[in-house]
Amino acid sequence: TKMVLATLVTSLVATLASCQQEDVRATYHQDGLASSLADFTQSIYVHLATTLETENFVFSPLGIHSALSILYMATKQDSRTQNELGVAMGKITSQKLVNSAYKGLLRSYARQNSFLYGNHIWVSNKFDVEPSYKTMITR
């Protein structure tokens, strides 16, 4: 019984450590996304404020960034498009990290009753979308 108890305790400690490690990674990704969104917001605001001919305007930095993220997730590794869209991603420097950070963000939004978030992409029937991309984006 001591051996079984020791094995159970060891297993529990390992599971808790693994969960804590995932929480730390998720927090790191969330912090990276928050920082990237803050930088992106400042950049897009300055651009709009200096190029629009109106004093008043409304924009959604989260909406624009998340739309760019969906496009970024479809880019080929080390392509020009990936590099260009990667600038908007800021400190989150890989598709895997962007995906992970947005998943965490969307989970936190789903728990809020006062905030609804949604984003969609429509593709012409003329184009085939890779199943792996569909799976990654809809998860």
PyMOL commands that set and color helices and strands:
alter all, ss='L'
color gray80, all
select helices_A, chain A and resi 2-51+61-73+80-89+95-110+131-138
alter helices_A, ss='H'
color red, helices_A
deselect
rebuild
show_as cartoon
